[in-house]
Amino acid sequence: MAQTLNPIIAKVTDRVRERSAKTRAAYLAQMRSAGEEGRNRSVLSCGNLAHGFAACPGGDKRALKDGDSANVGIVTAYNDMLSAHQPYERFPALLKSALQEVGAVGQVAGGVPAMCDGVTQGQPGMELSLFSRDAIAMATAIALSHNMFDAALCLGVCDKIVPGLMIGALRFGHLPVIFVPAGPMRSGLPNPEKAKVRQLYAEGKVGRDALLDAESKSYHSPGTCTFYGTANSNQMLMEIMGLHIPGSAFINPGDPMRDPLTQAAARRAAAIVAHGDSYIPMAEIVDEKAIINAIIGLHATGGSTNHTIHLIAIARAAGILIDWDDFDDLAKVTPLLCRVYPNGPADVNHFHAAGGLSFVIRELLDAGLLHEDVQTVMGPGLRHYATEPLQQDGELVWKDAVAESANLDVVRPVSDPFAADGGLKVLDGNIGRSVIKVSAVKPEHRQVSAPALVFESQDDFMDRFKAGELERDFIAVLRFQGPRANGMPELHRLTPALGSLQDRGFKVALVTDGRMSGASGKVPAAIHVSPEAALGGLIDKVQDGDPVVLDAAAGTLRVEVDGLADRPSALAPASAQIGMGRELFTGFRQLAGPAEEGGLSIPGLDQVSLTALETLPA
């Protein structure tokens, strides 16, 4: 039974709504104007339309010619190098078949790039990772720009792909849009065992053969990686924002439920188009309440730090302005309900089996910690997502979430959380603002006072670690890693080395204007320091030996020296930014905004609707 909404959540929601009043109103006006132009294909000339259905089979061509059938665009991130996206090879045919059953048509509108942070970690290609999100947003817009479609189905799972699809699709917010997941791979080598082998390899105690064997047993089949990083945080967000078919996030690719849920997404997309009886455009789903629910879901599950950037960018695409203060205030009233690796030994399959998202959403709703009165692709009310799907007599039906967790070591009720507050916190101090993931960090490691050791690259850090020069208490300050400097690569390569030093009793932490990743682990890491060094942030004035205090409990990060701002700025490390395609992204780097504004290389995205509004009829 839902309780009265928590007053802090209500206050933050009102604050966001007030802050966003102009940009949100302009966005909605732009979407209404797009919708009022009529059914998308009605504005196309005969030549336009003939081009659009020239390759369709006869039945689909007749349906599009007659003009009465819904046409659903499929935007896919399929490639067969990414385990998470390989299952999508089969999805277009499944979706088209389901659409034909209800008298609709499906067309693959376009493909978007999909890169894997797991493959590019520590490699030059990682410097394209954040910018791939904005390239995906643009590719999504190109796919939908043909004006052929009444709705869209977005096929994507991993780190930058879902945020990119979201940003692009939101610019077509007059259309209904449903996200279609592919699911996680089944459990392999337990995550703690994999992490231990990584750490032993970093210490030189096992060889590459042992490391590759462990990694292969962990990442072993089609599907998303099973730890709770950015990819699986994406899937949680799509459910809690009402953009999935309920309960579809964590069904394995080969599970008998996978195909029925995929086909249900197609049928539902056709059912909620503008000329049907239940029009539900994306712009009405992704509102201030949905964004607040997303942040709360991130806190309650101990989700990825990357979403302190991506959610801000997604919100701006819908004319909604959020910042890290909103994350911080919501964290204070959101209990941590989940322990999924790297926040515990379990993986997402164990989480799903123990009760999963339907249990978490029901618990939060009943405690007054989520907005229930939201629109979703299933219709009004988030309670749709406090259910589990099952097949009954060949039909897909939903039942209420389990009453109790099947494993209290993995997921807990609000009445008995793992922690009273959320898994992410904001740190303020004299070198700027930053984010820290505390859900995986033991309480005794959440405050570190130690001298700074300054590094200009991951290679610099690893070389000194391997040379035995880091056997001491220190706080690693790794700078010039922000969007403007080099594209803000994840620095997860440092995790095993820092973890090894912490396990040996040294007090260590990381402070960086870069990203750490959804796999941020047991070592305290103040990340996304903003302003970044390349934008004149004071992190570029820190020197070796400066006393630094990182206090996650107090929410502070300080360099304890006088006159810090008066010091000369450090020189950015020489980097040609050439090779592995990086030269093609020079413009992205030059345009990239601060982390707390989403790290967007699409300038003024939140202002686009305001500009467009000036051209709309009164």
C-alpha positions in Angstrom: 0.0 0.0 0.0 1.5 3.3 -1.1 2.5 5.8 1.7 2.5 9.6 1.5 5.5 10.7 -0.6 8.6 11.4 1.4 8.8 15.2 2.0 12.4 15.5 0.9 11.6 13.7 -2.4 8.7 16.0 -2.9 10.9 19.0 -2.1 13.6 18.0 -4.6 11.0 17.3 -7.3 9.5 20.7 -6.8 12.9 22.3 -7.0 13.7 20.5 -10.2 10.3 21.4 -11.7 10.9 25.1 -10.8 14.4 25.1 -12.1 13.3 23.5 -15.4 10.1 25.4 -15.9 11.2 27.3 -19.0 13.2 24.5 -20.7 10.6 21.8 -20.0 7.7 24.0 -21.2 9.6 24.7 -24.4 10.4 21.0 -24.9 6.8 20.0 -24.5 5.7 22.7 -26.9 8.1 21.5 -29.5 6.9 17.9 -29.1 3.3 18.9 -29.3 4.0 20.9 -32.4 5.7 17.8 -33.9 2.7 15.7 -33.0 0.2 18.1 -34.4 1.7 17.9 -37.9 -0.3 14.8 -38.3 0.7 11.1 -38.8 4.3 11.0 -39.8 3.9 9.5 -43.3 1.0 11.9 -44.1 3.5 14.7 -44.8 5.6 12.7 -47.2 5.3 13.1 -50.9 4.5 10.0 -53.0 8.2 9.9 -54.0 9.2 10.1 -50.4 6.9 7.3 -49.4 7.8 5.1 -52.3 11.4 5.3 -51.3 10.5 4.5 -47.7 8.7 1.2 -48.5 10.4 0.1 -51.7 12.2 -2.9 -50.1 9.2 -4.0 -47.9 7.6 -7.4 -48.6 4.2 -7.2 -50.3 1.9 -7.2 -47.2 3.9 -4.5 -45.4 4.1 -2.4 -48.6 0.3 -2.6 -49.0 -0.2 -1.7 -45.4 2.1 1.4 -45.7 0.5 2.3 -49.0 -3.0 2.3 -47.5 -1.7 4.4 -44.6 -3.9 3.0 -41.8 -1.3 0.7 -40.3 1.2 1.7 -37.6 4.8 1.7 -38.7 7.3 1.0 -35.9 10.9 2.0 -36.4 13.5 -0.3 -34.9 16.8 1.4 -33.9 19.3 -1.3 -33.1 22.7 -1.4 -31.5 23.4 -4.9 -32.8 26.9 -6.2 -33.4 28.2 -9.6 -32.6 31.4 -8.5 -31.0 29.6 -7.3 -27.9 28.2 -10.2 -25.9 25.4 -7.9 -24.6 24.3 -7.0 -28.1 24.8 -10.2 -30.0 21.3 -11.5 -29.1 19.8 -8.6 -31.0 20.6 -10.3 -34.3 17.4 -12.2 -33.9 15.2 -9.4 -32.6 14.2 -7.5 -35.8 12.5 -10.6 -37.2 10.8 -11.4 -33.9 9.5 -7.8 -33.6 8.3 -7.6 -37.2 6.4 -10.9 -36.8 4.7 -9.7 -33.7 3.8 -6.4 -35.3 2.3 -8.1 -38.4 0.1 -10.2 -36.0 -1.6 -6.9 -34.9 -1.8 -5.4 -38.3 1.3 -3.2 -37.9 4.6 -2.9 -39.8 8.2 -2.9 -38.5 11.2 -1.5 -40.3 14.8 -1.3 -39.1 15.2 2.4 -39.1 18.9 2.4 -38.5 21.8 1.1 -36.5 23.8 2.9 -33.9 27.4 2.3 -32.9 28.0 0.2 -29.8 31.4 0.0 -28.2 32.4 -2.0 -25.1 34.2 -0.4 -22.2 35.3 -3.8 -21.1 37.2 -4.3 -24.4 38.7 -0.7 -24.4 39.6 -0.4 -20.7 43.1 1.1 -20.4 43.3 1.3 -24.2 43.4 4.4 -26.5 39.9 3.6 -27.7 38.4 4.2 -24.3 38.9 7.9 -25.0 36.0 7.7 -27.5 33.7 6.0 -25.0 31.9 9.0 -23.5 31.7 10.7 -26.9 30.1 7.5 -28.4 27.0 8.4 -26.3 26.5 11.6 -28.2 27.4 10.0 -31.5 24.7 7.4 -30.7 22.2 10.1 -30.0 22.9 11.7 -33.4 22.7 8.3 -35.1 19.3 7.7 -33.4 18.1 11.1 -34.7 19.3 10.2 -38.2 17.4 6.8 -38.0 14.1 8.5 -37.0 14.6 11.5 -39.3 12.9 9.8 -42.3 9.5 10.7 -40.8 8.2 7.2 -41.6 7.4 6.1 -38.1 4.5 6.1 -35.6 6.5 4.6 -32.8 10.1 3.3 -32.1 11.7 0.3 -30.5 15.2 0.9 -29.2 17.5 -2.1 -28.9 20.5 -1.4 -26.6 21.9 -2.5 -23.4 25.4 -1.2 -22.5 27.1 1.7 -21.0 26.8 4.6 -23.4 24.3 3.0 -25.8 21.1 3.3 -23.7 21.8 6.9 -22.7 22.6 7.8 -26.3 19.4 6.1 -27.6 17.5 8.0 -24.9 18.9 11.4 -25.8 18.2 10.8 -29.5 14.7 9.4 -29.0 13.7 12.2 -26.7 14.1 14.6 -29.5 11.3 12.6 -31.2 9.4 12.6 -27.9 6.0 12.9 -29.7 6.5 9.3 -30.7 5.9 6.3 -28.3 9.2 4.7 -27.6 9.9 1.3 -25.9 13.3 0.0 -24.9 13.9 -3.7 -25.6 16.6 -5.4 -23.5 18.4 -8.6 -24.3 19.3 -9.7 -20.8 22.4 -10.8 -18.9 24.5 -13.9 -19.6 24.1 -16.7 -17.1 26.4 -16.7 -14.1 30.0 -17.9 -14.6 33.0 -17.6 -12.4 31.9 -15.8 -9.2 32.8 -12.1 -9.3 34.9 -12.1 -6.1 37.0 -14.9 -7.5 37.6 -13.0 -10.7 38.5 -9.9 -8.8 41.0 -11.9 -6.7 42.7 -13.2 -9.8 42.9 -9.7 -11.2 44.5 -8.4 -8.0 47.0 -11.3 -8.0 47.9 -10.6 -11.5 48.5 -6.9 -10.7 50.8 -8.0 -7.9 52.7 -10.3 -10.3 51.7 -13.5 -8.4 49.9 -15.2 -11.3 50.5 -15.0 -15.1 48.5 -13.9 -18.0 47.3 -17.4 -18.7 45.6 -17.6 -15.3 44.1 -14.1 -15.7 42.7 -14.9 -19.2 41.3 -18.1 -17.9 39.5 -16.3 -15.1 38.2 -13.6 -17.4 36.9 -16.1 -19.9 35.0 -18.1 -17.3 33.4 -14.8 -16.1 32.5 -13.4 -19.5 31.6 -16.6 -21.3 28.4 -16.3 -23.5 25.9 -13.9 -25.1 24.3 -11.4 -22.7 25.3 -8.5 -20.5 28.2 -8.9 -18.1 26.6 -10.1 -14.8 28.1 -7.5 -12.4 26.0 -4.4 -11.5 27.9 -1.9 -13.6 26.6 0.7 -16.0 25.0 -1.7 -18.5 22.8 -3.4 -15.8 22.1 0.0 -14.1 20.8 1.1 -17.5 18.3 -1.8 -17.5 17.2 -0.9 -14.0 16.6 2.7 -15.1 14.5 1.8 -18.1 12.2 -0.3 -15.8 11.9 2.3 -13.1 11.2 5.0 -15.6 8.5 3.0 -17.3 10.2 2.4 -20.6 10.4 -1.4 -20.6 7.8 -4.1 -20.7 7.7 -4.8 -16.9 10.1 -7.5 -15.6 12.1 -7.8 -18.8 15.4 -6.3 -17.7 17.2 -9.4 -16.3 15.8 -12.3 -18.2 18.6 -14.3 -19.8 18.9 -14.3 -23.6 18.1 -18.1 -23.8 15.3 -18.1 -21.3 11.9 -19.2 -22.5 10.5 -15.8 -21.4 12.9 -13.7 -23.5 11.1 -14.0 -26.8 7.5 -13.4 -25.5 8.7 -10.3 -23.7 10.4 -9.0 -26.8 7.3 -9.6 -28.9 5.2 -8.0 -26.2 7.2 -4.8 -26.6 6.4 -4.7 -30.3 2.7 -5.2 -29.8 2.6 -2.6 -27.0 4.4 -0.1 -29.2 1.7 -0.5 -31.9 -1.0 -0.1 -29.3 0.1 3.3 -28.0 0.5 5.2 -31.3 -1.1 8.6 -31.8 -4.0 7.3 -34.0 -4.8 4.5 -31.5 -7.0 4.5 -28.4 -4.0 4.8 -25.9 -1.5 7.4 -27.2 1.5 7.5 -24.9 4.3 9.6 -26.3 7.8 9.3 -24.8 7.7 13.0 -23.8 4.9 12.4 -21.3 6.8 9.5 -19.7 10.2 11.1 -19.2 9.1 14.0 -16.9 10.5 15.4 -13.7 9.0 12.6 -11.6 10.4 9.9 -13.8 13.9 11.5 -13.5 13.6 11.7 -9.7 12.5 8.0 -9.7 15.6 7.1 -11.7 17.9 8.8 -9.3 16.2 7.0 -6.3 16.5 3.7 -8.1 20.2 4.3 -8.7 20.7 5.0 -5.0 18.6 2.1 -3.7 20.4 -0.4 -5.9 24.0 1.0 -5.5 24.1 1.7 -9.2 26.8 3.1 -11.6 28.6 6.3 -10.9 28.4 7.0 -14.7 24.7 7.9 -14.3 25.7 11.0 -12.3 26.7 12.1 -15.8 24.3 10.3 -18.1 21.1 11.0 -16.2 21.9 14.7 -16.3 22.4 14.5 -20.1 19.2 12.4 -20.6 17.2 14.9 -18.5 18.5 17.9 -20.5 17.3 16.2 -23.7 13.8 16.4 -22.2 14.2 20.0 -21.0 14.8 19.0 -17.3 17.7 20.4 -15.3 19.1 18.3 -12.5 22.5 18.6 -10.7 24.5 16.7 -8.1 22.8 18.4 -5.2 19.6 16.6 -6.3 21.5 13.3 -6.2 22.9 14.1 -2.8 19.7 15.1 -1.2 17.9 12.1 -2.5 20.6 9.8 -1.3 20.0 10.9 2.2 16.5 9.5 2.3 17.0 6.5 0.0 17.9 3.2 1.8 20.4 0.9 0.1 18.4 -2.3 -0.6 20.8 -4.3 -2.8 24.2 -5.9 -2.6 25.3 -6.9 -6.1 28.9 -7.0 -7.3 31.0 -4.8 -6.9 28.9 -4.0 -3.8 28.7 -7.6 -2.7 29.5 -11.1 -4.0 26.2 -11.7 -5.8 25.6 -11.0 -9.5 22.4 -9.7 -11.3 21.1 -13.3 -11.8 21.2 -13.8 -8.1 19.6 -10.5 -7.6 16.8 -11.3 -10.0 16.2 -14.7 -8.4 16.0 -13.2 -4.9 13.2 -10.8 -5.9 14.8 -8.4 -8.3 13.6 -5.1 -9.5 9.9 -5.8 -9.0 10.6 -6.4 -5.3 12.7 -3.2 -5.0 10.2 -1.1 -6.8 7.3 -2.4 -4.7 9.3 -1.8 -1.5 10.1 1.8 -2.5 6.6 2.5 -3.6 5.1 1.2 -0.4 7.5 3.3 1.6 6.6 6.5 -0.2 10.0 6.7 -1.8 9.0 6.8 -5.4 6.5 8.8 -7.5 3.7 6.3 -8.3 1.6 8.7 -10.3 3.7 8.6 -13.4 3.0 7.6 -17.0 4.6 4.5 -18.4 4.5 2.5 -21.6 2.0 0.2 -19.9 -0.3 3.1 -18.9 -0.6 5.3 -15.8 1.1 4.2 -12.6 4.5 2.8 -11.6 2.8 -0.1 -9.9 2.9 -1.9 -13.2 6.5 -2.5 -12.5 6.0 -4.1 -9.1 5.1 -7.3 -10.9 6.8 -10.3 -12.5 6.0 -11.8 -15.9 5.1 -15.4 -16.5 3.4 -17.5 -19.2 0.0 -19.0 -18.4 -1.7 -21.2 -21.0 0.6 -19.7 -23.7 -0.3 -16.1 -22.7 2.0 -13.5 -21.1 0.6 -12.4 -17.7 2.0 -10.5 -14.7 1.8 -11.4 -11.0 2.6 -9.3 -7.9 6.2 -9.1 -6.8 7.3 -11.6 -4.2 6.3 -10.7 -0.7 9.7 -11.4 0.8 13.3 -11.5 -0.4 14.5 -15.0 -1.2 18.0 -14.0 -0.1 18.5 -11.2 2.4 22.3 -11.1 1.6 21.4 -9.8 -1.8 18.2 -7.8 -1.6 16.3 -6.5 1.5 13.1 -4.7 2.3 13.0 -1.0 3.3 12.4 -2.0 6.9 15.8 -3.7 7.0 18.2 -2.1 4.5 21.9 -2.6 4.1 22.4 1.1 4.8 20.0 3.9 5.7 21.2 6.1 2.8 22.0 5.6 -0.9 25.1 4.2 -2.6 26.3 7.5 -4.1 27.4 10.7 -2.5 28.6 14.1 -3.6 31.9 15.6 -2.1 32.5 19.3 -1.9 35.8 21.0 -1.2 38.4 23.5 -2.3 39.3 21.8 -5.5 35.7 21.5 -6.7 32.8 19.0 -6.5 33.0 15.3 -7.1 31.1 12.0 -6.8 31.9 8.9 -4.7 30.3 5.5 -4.7 30.2 4.4 -1.1 28.1 1.2 -1.3 31.2 -1.0 -2.0 33.5 0.8 0.4 33.8 -0.5 4.0 33.0 2.2 6.6 36.6 2.1 7.9 37.9 3.1 4.5 35.5 6.0 3.9 37.8 8.6 5.4 41.4 8.9 4.2 43.9 11.5 5.2 47.2 11.2 3.3 49.7 13.1 1.2 48.9 13.5 -2.5 50.9 11.7 -5.2 50.1 13.4 -8.5 49.8 11.4 -11.8 49.1 12.5 -15.3 48.1 9.2 -16.8 47.1 5.6 -15.9 50.4 4.4 -17.4 52.4 6.6 -15.0 50.5 5.2 -12.0 50.9 1.6 -13.1 54.6 2.0 -13.9 55.3 3.3 -10.4 53.1 0.6 -8.8 55.0 -2.2 -10.6 58.3 -0.5 -9.6 57.3 -0.8 -5.9 57.2 3.0 -5.5 53.7 3.1 -4.0 54.2 1.1 -0.8 52.9 3.9 1.4 49.8 5.8 2.5 48.8 8.2 -0.3 45.9 9.7 -2.2 46.5 9.4 -6.0 45.5 12.6 -7.8 45.0 11.7 -11.5 44.1 14.7 -13.5 43.6 15.8 -17.1 41.2 12.9 -17.5 38.0 15.0 -18.0 35.8 15.3 -21.2 37.7 18.4 -22.4 41.1 16.9 -21.8 40.9 13.5 -23.4 37.3 12.3 -23.5 37.0 11.2 -19.9 38.1 7.5 -20.1 37.2 5.1 -17.3 40.1 4.4 -15.0 39.1 0.9 -13.9 42.5 -0.4 -14.8 43.7 1.1 -11.6 41.3 -0.8 -9.4 43.3 -4.0 -8.9 46.5 -2.1 -8.0 44.7 0.2 -5.5 42.8 -2.7 -4.0 46.1 -4.6 -3.5 47.6 -1.7 -1.7 44.6 -1.2 0.5 44.6 -5.0 1.4 48.2 -4.6 2.5 47.1 -2.1 5.1 48.0 1.2 3.3 45.6 4.1 3.4 44.9 4.8 -0.2 42.3 6.7 -2.3 41.8 8.1 -5.8 40.9 11.7 -6.7 40.4 12.3 -10.4 38.5 14.5 -12.9 38.0 11.2 -14.9 35.5 8.4 -14.6 36.0 5.2 -12.6 33.1 3.1 -14.1 30.1 1.2 -13.0 32.4 -1.2 -11.4 33.7 1.3 -8.9 34.9 -0.9 -6.0 36.2 -1.1 -2.5 38.8 1.7 -2.7 37.4 5.2 -2.1 37.4 7.2 -5.3 36.4 10.8 -5.6 35.7 11.0 -9.3 34.3 13.5 -11.9 36.1 16.3 -10.0 34.6 19.4 -11.5 35.8 21.8 -12.9 38.2 19.5 -14.6 41.9 20.4 -14.9 41.5 21.2 -18.6 38.9 23.8 -17.7 41.0 25.5 -15.1 39.9 23.4 -12.1 42.1 23.6 -9.0 42.9 20.0 -9.2 45.6 21.1 -11.7 47.4 23.0 -8.8 47.8 20.0 -6.5 51.4 18.9 -5.9 53.1 15.8 -4.5 53.0 15.8 -0.7 50.0 18.1 -0.3 47.9 16.8 2.6 44.5 15.7 1.3 41.4 14.7 3.3 38.7 12.6 1.7 35.7 12.2 4.0 32.8 10.4 2.4 30.8 10.5 5.7 31.0 14.3 5.9 30.8 14.8 2.1 34.1 16.7 1.8 37.2 16.6 -0.2 40.0 19.1 0.7 43.6 19.8 -0.1 44.9 21.3 3.2 47.2 24.0 1.9 46.9 27.8 2.0 47.1 29.7 -1.2 46.2 26.8 -3.5 44.5 29.1 -6.0 47.6 31.3 -6.3 49.8 28.5 -7.4 50.7 28.2 -11.1 48.7 25.8 -13.1 50.2 22.5 -14.2 50.9 21.9 -17.8 48.6 19.4 -19.5 50.5 16.3 -20.5 51.6 16.1 -24.1 49.1 14.1 -26.0 48.6 14.1 -29.8 45.1 12.6 -29.5 45.9 10.8 -32.8 45.3 7.2 -33.5 42.5 4.8 -32.9 40.2 7.3 -34.5 40.7 9.9 -31.8 41.5 12.7 -34.3 37.9 12.4 -35.6 36.6 13.5 -32.2 38.6 16.7 -31.9 35.4 18.8 -32.2 33.7 16.7 -29.5 36.6 17.4 -27.1 36.5 21.1 -27.9 32.8 21.3 -27.2 32.5 19.0 -24.2 30.9 20.5 -21.2 31.5 19.9 -17.5 30.7 16.5 -15.9 27.9 18.0 -13.7 26.2 19.3 -16.9 26.3 15.8 -18.4 29.7 16.0 -20.2 27.7 16.8 -23.3 29.5 17.6 -26.6 26.1 18.8 -27.9 26.2 22.4 -26.7 23.2 23.9 -25.1 21.0 20.8 -25.5 18.7 22.0 -22.8 18.3 25.3 -24.6 17.5 23.7 -28.0 13.8 23.7 -27.3 13.9 27.3 -26.2 15.4 28.3 -29.4 12.9 26.2 -31.4 10.0 27.7 -29.4 10.7 31.1 -31.0 9.9 29.6 -34.4 6.7 27.9 -33.4 3.2 29.4 -34.0 1.8 31.2 -31.0 
